[in-house]
């Protein structure tokens, strides 16, 4: 029951943050949605629900948002340049990158962040060995260390602090 209460509070706060309104109808709808979300997802967080109670994680998540947005803007500009360039300078391929993230949530968050960023897409994850296989529109190196730093370096430094 404790899991459901914490998840309800989180879902309701996210609802309020996304709607940015204190209209009674919106609050009632948010309450109902938060209850449903909490009841449906409480089983997913059996062991580590206490991690949501650490405010430091929220601070680092707020730090992650502008980094992610900046990386997306850069990737979009790079993609637009490649599209309008007469020679279409692409060198696509799949590279193997190393991650030090261990939790399922952390690895999933990293993989989704890379997929949302134009020019990269997570193809496969090898959790046991800590590798992600990334389709990269412009492969600059096949070296695992260099590719890891270029692709996941900025994201991983912050995500380690969120998903310990």
For each residue, the residues with C-beta under 8 A, 3 or more apart:
1: 4 5
2: 5 6 49
3: 6 7 42 45 46 49
4: 1 7 8 38 39 42
5: 1 2 8 9 38
6: 2 3 9 10 49 52 53
7: 3 4 10 11 37 38 41 42 45 49 52
8: 4 5 11 12 34 35 37 38
9: 5 6 12 13 34
10: 6 7 13 14 52
11: 7 8 14 15 33 34 37 38
12: 8 9 15 16 30 31 34
13: 9 10 16 17
14: 10 11 17 18
15: 11 12 18 19 30 33 34
16: 12 13 19 20 21 22 27 30
17: 13 14 20
18: 14 15
19: 15 16 26 30
20: 16 17
21: 16 26
22: 16 26 27
23: 26 27
24: 27 28
25: 28 29
26: 19 21 22 23 29 30
27: 16 22 23 24 30 31
28: 24 25 31 32
29: 25 26 32 33
30: 12 15 16 19 26 27 33 34
31: 12 27 28 34 35
32: 28 29 35 36
33: 11 15 29 30 36 37
34: 8 9 11 12 15 30 31 37 38
35: 8 31 32 38 39
36: 32 33 39 40
37: 7 8 11 33 34 40 41
38: 4 5 7 8 11 34 35 41 42
39: 4 35 36 42
40: 36 37
41: 7 37 38 44 45
42: 3 4 7 38 39 45
43: 46
44: 41
45: 3 7 41 42 48 49 52
46: 3 43 49
47:
48: 45 51 103
49: 2 3 6 7 45 46 52
50: 53 54
51: 48 54 57 164
52: 6 7 10 45 49 57
53: 6 50
54: 50 51 57 58
55: 58 59
56: 59 60 161
57: 51 52 54 60 61 161 162
58: 54 55 61 62
59: 55 56 62 63
60: 56 57 63 64 158 161 162
61: 57 58 64 65 162
62: 58 59 65
63: 59 60 66 67 158
64: 60 61 67 68 155 158 159 162
65: 61 62 68 69
66: 63 69 70
67: 63 64 70 71 154 155 158
68: 64 65 71 72 113 116 117 155
69: 65 66 72 73
70: 66 67 73 74
71: 67 68 74 75 117 154 155
72: 68 69 75 76 116 117 118
73: 69 70 76 77
74: 70 71 77 78
75: 71 72 78 79 117 118 119 120
76: 72 73 79 80 118
77: 73 74 80 81
78: 74 75 81 82 118 119 138
79: 75 76 82 83 118 119 137
80: 76 77 83 84
81: 77 78 84 85
82: 78 79 85 88 89 90 137 138
83: 79 80 88
84: 80 81
85: 81 82 88 89
86:
87:
88: 82 83 85
89: 82 85 138
90: 82 137 138
91: 137 138 139 140
92: 135 136 137 138 139
93: 135 136 139 142
94: 123 133 134 135 136
95: 133 134 136 139 141 142 144 147 151
96: 131 132 133 134 144 147
97: 131 132 133 134 144 147 148 151 152
98: 130 131 144 145 148
99: 107 110 130 131 132 148 152 156
100: 130 156 160
101: 106 107 110 130 156 159 160 163
102: 106 107 130
103: 48 106 107 163 164
104: 107 108 127
105: 108 109 163
106: 101 102 103 109 110 159 160 162 163
107: 99 101 102 103 104 110 111 125 127 132
108: 104 105 111 112
109: 105 106 112 113 159 162 163
110: 99 101 106 107 113 114 132 152 155 156 159
111: 107 108 114 115 122 125 132
112: 108 109 115 116 122
113: 68 109 110 116 117 155 159
114: 110 111 117 120 121 122 132 134 151 152 155
115: 111 112 120 121 122
116: 68 72 112 113
117: 68 71 72 75 113 114 120
118: 72 75 76 78 79
119: 75 78 79 136 137 138
120: 75 114 115 117 134 135 136 137 151
121: 114 115 134 135
122: 111 112 114 115 125 132 133 134 135
123: 94 133 134 135
124: 132 133
125: 107 111 122 131 132 133
126: 129 130 131 132 133
127: 104 107 130
128:
129: 126
130: 98 99 100 101 102 126 127
131: 96 97 98 99 125 126 144
132: 96 97 99 107 110 111 114 122 124 125 126 152
133: 94 95 96 97 122 123 124 125 126
134: 94 95 96 97 114 120 121 122 123 147 151
135: 92 93 94 120 121 122 123
136: 92 93 94 95 119 120 139 140 147 151
137: 79 82 90 91 92 119 120
138: 78 82 89 90 91 92 119
139: 91 92 93 95 136 142
140: 91 136 146 147 150
141: 95 146 147 150
142: 93 95 139 147
143: 146 147
144: 95 96 97 98 131 147 148
145: 98 148 149
146: 140 141 143 149 150
147: 95 96 97 134 136 140 141 142 143 144 150 151
148: 97 98 99 144 145 151 152 153
149: 145 146 152 153
150: 140 141 146 147 153
151: 95 97 114 120 134 136 147 148
152: 97 99 110 114 132 148 149 155 156
153: 148 149 150 156 157
154: 67 71 157 158
155: 64 67 68 71 110 113 114 152 158 159
156: 99 100 101 110 152 153 159 160
157: 153 154 160 161
158: 60 63 64 67 154 155 161 162
159: 64 101 106 109 110 113 155 156 162 163
160: 100 101 106 156 157 163 164
161: 56 57 60 157 158 164
162: 57 60 61 64 106 109 158 159
163: 101 103 105 106 109 159 160
164: 51 103 160 161
